[in-house]
Amino acid sequence: MTDDANAPAKSPALVSFERMLATGRDSALLRYSIGNEYAKAGAWDDAAAALEKAVTLDPTYTAAWKLYAKALEAAGRRDDALDAYRRGIVCARQKGDRQAEKEMTVFARRIERDASA
């Protein structure tokens, strides 16, 4: 994704996941896995791009919403992160995933509090 010569080396897992994607084996789980590997490397823009695709492929994937919002926030896109947290909260509530709902609510409130300060 990022062509920056100073970018960290890709993990073996990321190389494998991207190879799978190149063969046409696209899925929300695969995109989440790619996004997670980019997040581990601190490549937040690339993580956000992969995770955006994950939640597009499966809008009910609460873990993807949570990591997507985190990636957006880390990339400096706080308004987008707040929107993603809110959408993830709705998704988690509909699925009955109380833990994810609580976590995303805390993170969303932090952004709201920081914005009003």
C-alpha positions as protocol buffer text, in pm:
chain_id: "A"
residue {
  index: 1
  type: MET
  ca { x: 0 y: 0 z: 0 }
}
residue {
  index: 2
  type: THR
  ca { x: 246 y: 268 z: 115 }
}
residue {
  index: 3
  type: ASP
  ca { x: 537 y: 306 z: -127 }
}
residue {
  index: 4
  type: ASP
  ca { x: 751 y: 502 z: 119 }
}
residue {
  index: 5
  type: ALA
  ca { x: 1111 y: 378 z: 119 }
}
residue {
  index: 6
  type: ASN
  ca { x: 1122 y: 453 z: 494 }
}
residue {
  index: 7
  type: ALA
  ca { x: 820 y: 237 z: 568 }
}
residue {
  index: 8
  type: PRO
  ca { x: 880 y: -55 z: 804 }
}
residue {
  index: 9
  type: ALA
  ca { x: 936 y: -395 z: 649 }
}
residue {
  index: 10
  type: LYS
  ca { x: 617 y: -594 z: 601 }
}
residue {
  index: 11
  type: SER
  ca { x: 564 y: -881 z: 840 }
}
residue {
  index: 12
  type: PRO
  ca { x: 559 y: -1233 z: 697 }
}
residue {
  index: 13
  type: ALA
  ca { x: 190 y: -1250 z: 790 }
}
residue {
  index: 14
  type: LEU
  ca { x: 114 y: -930 z: 598 }
}
residue {
  index: 15
  type: VAL
  ca { x: 301 y: -1059 z: 293 }
}
residue {
  index: 16
  type: SER
  ca { x: 100 y: -1380 z: 311 }
}
residue {
  index: 17
  type: PHE
  ca { x: -232 y: -1199 z: 354 }
}
residue {
  index: 18
  type: GLU
  ca { x: -160 y: -967 z: 62 }
}
residue {
  index: 19
  type: ARG
  ca { x: -65 y: -1266 z: -151 }
}
residue {
  index: 20
  type: MET
  ca { x: -402 y: -1423 z: -67 }
}
residue {
  index: 21
  type: LEU
  ca { x: -578 y: -1100 z: -160 }
}
residue {
  index: 22
  type: ALA
  ca { x: -392 y: -1088 z: -492 }
}
residue {
  index: 23
  type: THR
  ca { x: -529 y: -1433 z: -580 }
}
residue {
  index: 24
  type: GLY
  ca { x: -885 y: -1304 z: -541 }
}
residue {
  index: 25
  type: ARG
  ca { x: -956 y: -1446 z: -195 }
}
residue {
  index: 26
  type: ASP
  ca { x: -1113 y: -1128 z: -59 }
}
residue {
  index: 27
  type: SER
  ca { x: -1316 y: -1129 z: 262 }
}
residue {
  index: 28
  type: ALA
  ca { x: -1386 y: -911 z: 562 }
}
residue {
  index: 29
  type: LEU
  ca { x: -1165 y: -1135 z: 778 }
}
residue {
  index: 30
  type: LEU
  ca { x: -877 y: -1109 z: 533 }
}
residue {
  index: 31
  type: ARG
  ca { x: -908 y: -730 z: 516 }
}
residue {
  index: 32
  type: TYR
  ca { x: -927 y: -716 z: 897 }
}
residue {
  index: 33
  type: SER
  ca { x: -613 y: -928 z: 919 }
}
residue {
  index: 34
  type: ILE
  ca { x: -431 y: -699 z: 676 }
}
residue {
  index: 35
  type: GLY
  ca { x: -547 y: -393 z: 868 }
}
residue {
  index: 36
  type: ASN
  ca { x: -437 y: -547 z: 1196 }
}
residue {
  index: 37
  type: GLU
  ca { x: -88 y: -614 z: 1061 }
}
residue {
  index: 38
  type: TYR
  ca { x: -58 y: -257 z: 936 }
}
residue {
  index: 39
  type: ALA
  ca { x: -179 y: -132 z: 1275 }
}
residue {
  index: 40
  type: LYS
  ca { x: 86 y: -340 z: 1452 }
}
residue {
  index: 41
  type: ALA
  ca { x: 346 y: -169 z: 1231 }
}
residue {
  index: 42
  type: GLY
  ca { x: 201 y: 176 z: 1302 }
}
residue {
  index: 43
  type: ALA
  ca { x: 104 y: 224 z: 936 }
}
residue {
  index: 44
  type: TRP
  ca { x: -228 y: 380 z: 1033 }
}
residue {
  index: 45
  type: ASP
  ca { x: -338 y: 511 z: 692 }
}
residue {
  index: 46
  type: ASP
  ca { x: -286 y: 168 z: 537 }
}
residue {
  index: 47
  type: ALA
  ca { x: -460 y: 4 z: 833 }
}
residue {
  index: 48
  type: ALA
  ca { x: -758 y: 237 z: 796 }
}
residue {
  index: 49
  type: ALA
  ca { x: -785 y: 164 z: 423 }
}
residue {
  index: 50
  type: ALA
  ca { x: -788 y: -213 z: 478 }
}
residue {
  index: 51
  type: LEU
  ca { x: -1031 y: -190 z: 768 }
}
residue {
  index: 52
  type: GLU
  ca { x: -1265 y: 37 z: 575 }
}
residue {
  index: 53
  type: LYS
  ca { x: -1290 y: -240 z: 317 }
}
residue {
  index: 54
  type: ALA
  ca { x: -1351 y: -494 z: 596 }
}
residue {
  index: 55
  type: VAL
  ca { x: -1652 y: -305 z: 733 }
}
residue {
  index: 56
  type: THR
  ca { x: -1778 y: -246 z: 380 }
}
residue {
  index: 57
  type: LEU
  ca { x: -1767 y: -620 z: 313 }
}
residue {
  index: 58
  type: ASP
  ca { x: -1926 y: -701 z: 651 }
}
residue {
  index: 59
  type: PRO
  ca { x: -2098 y: -407 z: 821 }
}
residue {
  index: 60
  type: THR
  ca { x: -2172 y: -629 z: 1127 }
}
residue {
  index: 61
  type: TYR
  ca { x: -1804 y: -702 z: 1204 }
}
residue {
  index: 62
  type: THR
  ca { x: -1770 y: -526 z: 1540 }
}
residue {
  index: 63
  type: ALA
  ca { x: -1399 y: -599 z: 1589 }
}
residue {
  index: 64
  type: ALA
  ca { x: -1330 y: -442 z: 1249 }
}
residue {
  index: 65
  type: TRP
  ca { x: -1529 y: -130 z: 1343 }
}
residue {
  index: 66
  type: LYS
  ca { x: -1332 y: -93 z: 1665 }
}
residue {
  index: 67
  type: LEU
  ca { x: -992 y: -130 z: 1498 }
}
residue {
  index: 68
  type: TYR
  ca { x: -1101 y: 85 z: 1202 }
}
residue {
  index: 69
  type: ALA
  ca { x: -1195 y: 370 z: 1435 }
}
residue {
  index: 70
  type: LYS
  ca { x: -869 y: 329 z: 1627 }
}
residue {
  index: 71
  type: ALA
  ca { x: -671 y: 344 z: 1301 }
}
residue {
  index: 72
  type: LEU
  ca { x: -857 y: 655 z: 1190 }
}
residue {
  index: 73
  type: GLU
  ca { x: -790 y: 823 z: 1523 }
}
residue {
  index: 74
  type: ALA
  ca { x: -421 y: 729 z: 1514 }
}
residue {
  index: 75
  type: ALA
  ca { x: -402 y: 866 z: 1158 }
}
residue {
  index: 76
  type: GLY
  ca { x: -527 y: 1201 z: 1288 }
}
residue {
  index: 77
  type: ARG
  ca { x: -876 y: 1165 z: 1141 }
}
residue {
  index: 78
  type: ARG
  ca { x: -1067 y: 1221 z: 1465 }
}
residue {
  index: 79
  type: ASP
  ca { x: -1402 y: 1317 z: 1309 }
}
residue {
  index: 80
  type: ASP
  ca { x: -1395 y: 1005 z: 1092 }
}
residue {
  index: 81
  type: ALA
  ca { x: -1291 y: 798 z: 1394 }
}
residue {
  index: 82
  type: LEU
  ca { x: -1583 y: 930 z: 1598 }
}
residue {
  index: 83
  type: ASP
  ca { x: -1822 y: 842 z: 1315 }
}
residue {
  index: 84
  type: ALA
  ca { x: -1672 y: 491 z: 1293 }
}
residue {
  index: 85
  type: TYR
  ca { x: -1700 y: 441 z: 1669 }
}
residue {
  index: 86
  type: ARG
  ca { x: -2064 y: 550 z: 1658 }
}
residue {
  index: 87
  type: ARG
  ca { x: -2142 y: 314 z: 1372 }
}
residue {
  index: 88
  type: GLY
  ca { x: -1954 y: 36 z: 1550 }
}
residue {
  index: 89
  type: ILE
  ca { x: -2151 y: 99 z: 1869 }
}
residue {
  index: 90
  type: VAL
  ca { x: -2478 y: 59 z: 1680 }
}
residue {
  index: 91
  type: CYS
  ca { x: -2349 y: -262 z: 1523 }
}
residue {
  index: 92
  type: ALA
  ca { x: -2231 y: -401 z: 1859 }
}
residue {
  index: 93
  type: ARG
  ca { x: -2563 y: -312 z: 2023 }
}
residue {
  index: 94
  type: GLN
  ca { x: -2757 y: -490 z: 1747 }
}
residue {
  index: 95
  type: LYS
  ca { x: -2539 y: -800 z: 1785 }
}
residue {
  index: 96
  type: GLY
  ca { x: -2554 y: -795 z: 2164 }
}
residue {
  index: 97
  type: ASP
  ca { x: -2175 y: -753 z: 2187 }
}
residue {
  index: 98
  type: ARG
  ca { x: -2181 y: -556 z: 2514 }
}
residue {
  index: 99
  type: GLN
  ca { x: -1804 y: -552 z: 2566 }
}
residue {
  index: 100
  type: ALA
  ca { x: -1731 y: -402 z: 2224 }
}
residue {
  index: 101
  type: GLU
  ca { x: -2016 y: -155 z: 2272 }
}
residue {
  index: 102
  type: LYS
  ca { x: -1875 y: -41 z: 2608 }
}
residue {
  index: 103
  type: GLU
  ca { x: -1519 y: -9 z: 2477 }
}
residue {
  index: 104
  type: MET
  ca { x: -1618 y: 191 z: 2170 }
}
residue {
  index: 105
  type: THR
  ca { x: -1844 y: 413 z: 2382 }
}
residue {
  index: 106
  type: VAL
  ca { x: -1549 y: 500 z: 2607 }
}
residue {
  index: 107
  type: PHE
  ca { x: -1327 y: 581 z: 2308 }
}
residue {
  index: 108
  type: ALA
  ca { x: -1599 y: 786 z: 2139 }
}
residue {
  index: 109
  type: ARG
  ca { x: -1661 y: 986 z: 2457 }
}
residue {
  index: 110
  type: ARG
  ca { x: -1289 y: 1063 z: 2482 }
}
residue {
  index: 111
  type: ILE
  ca { x: -1292 y: 1211 z: 2132 }
}
residue {
  index: 112
  type: GLU
  ca { x: -1608 y: 1409 z: 2210 }
}
residue {
  index: 113
  type: ARG
  ca { x: -1460 y: 1537 z: 2536 }
}
residue {
  index: 114
  type: ASP
  ca { x: -1132 y: 1636 z: 2369 }
}
residue {
  index: 115
  type: ALA
  ca { x: -1323 y: 1815 z: 2091 }
}
residue {
  index: 116
  type: SER
  ca { x: -1523 y: 2021 z: 2339 }
}
residue {
  index: 117
  type: ALA
  ca { x: -1217 y: 2115 z: 2550 }
}
